[in-house]
Amino acid sequence: MAGRSGARLIKFPTLRFRAKIMLGFAVTLAISAASMGFAYLGFERVSAGVAAYRQSVTEADLARNIDRELISYRALARYFVVTAKEEDGKAALTAEASLREAILEAMKNTTHPARLEQITKLEREFRALA
């Protein structure tokens, strides 16, 4: 076995200089291709993670909008109960419409099934209240 590997080593140095350069370039090209393949697979995984993060942030923004509109609606409704002025009632009705729009927008843009179920439940409760 030692004789065979020695024979291979003897043949390699007998290659011409041009062939050695081409062989080195081919090996470098193969290593580069393998590296690019691994990088591509890694990028796909990172890209999927970024997409999931963006969707999560979008859904959090929608929840924040619902929360903000709900707080505004509650405050304006309480103020209307205290003052009983027609302008305050109109403001409360406007806030109610804004809250309804925020809930409907969240229902359209939410993809996670558990969150969508929660928003649907919230919308039913809001519809009963309004």
N, C-alpha and C positions, 0 to 999 in steps of 0.2 A: 504494500500500500504506500509505503514511503517513496518507493520508486515512481509510482504514478504521479503523486503530487509534485515530485521533483521534476518530472517530465513536463508538467503543466507550467511550472515556474520557468522552465527553460524556454518553452515556446513563447511565453508572454514577452520576455525581453527581446525576442527576435522579431517582434512586430516592427514595422516601420514607424517612424516618428509621426507621420500623418495619421496612421491608423490608431496610434495611442491617443492622439488629440481627439479624434472622432469618438473613440471609445469613452474617453473622459467626458466629452460633451454629452454623449448618450446617457451615461450614468447620472450626470448632473441634471439632465432633462427629466429622467425617470424619477429622481428624488424630488425635483420641483413639482412634477405632476402629482405625485403621491401627497406632497405637502398641501398643494392646492385642493385636492380632493378632501383631505381631512378638514381644511379650513372651510370649505363649502358646507360640509355636514355640520360643523360647529356653528356656522353663520345661520343655517336654517333653524337650529335649536334656539339660538339667541333671538332671531327674528320672531319666532313663535312666542317667546317669553315677552318680548316688547309689545307684541300685539295684544296679548292677554293683559298686560299692565295697562295699556291704553284703554282697553275696554273697561277695566276695573275703575280707572280714573273717571271715565265718562259716566259710569253708573253712579259713582260717588258724587259727581257734580249734579246729576239729576236728583239724587236724594237730598243734597244740600239745597237745591232749588225748592223742592217740596217743603222742606223744613222751614225755609225762609218765608215762603208764601203762607204756610200754616200759621206761623207766628204773627205775621202781618194781619191775617184774617181774624185770628183770635183777638188781637189788640183792637182792631177796628170794630169788631162785633161787640166787644165789651164797652167800648167808648160809645157806640150807638145806644146800647142798653142804658147807659148812665145819662146821656144827653137827650136822647129821643128826637134828635134833629134829623130832618130829611137828608141833608148833605152827608151826615155821618152814615146814614143807612145806605146811600148810594155808594159811598166809599167802601163800605163793608161788602156790598154786592159786587163791586169791581174786584175786590180782593178775593172774593169767593170764585169769581170767574178765572182769575189768575191762578188760583190754587188748582182748579179743575184742569186748566191747560197744562200746568206743571205735572200733574198726575198722569194725564193722557200722554204727554211727551215721554215721561219715564216708562210708561207701559210700552210705547212703540220702540224705544231704543234699548230696552233691557233684554239681554239674551240669556242670562243665567236663570235656570228654571226656578230655583228657590227664591231668588229675589223677585222674579216676575210674579210668583205666587203671592208674596207679601204685598207687592204693589197692587195686585188685583184685589186682594182683601181690603187694602186701604181705600181703593176706589169704591168698592161696594159700601163700606162704612160711610164714606164721604157722601155718596149718592143718597143713602138713607138719611143722613144728617141734613143735607141740603134740601 
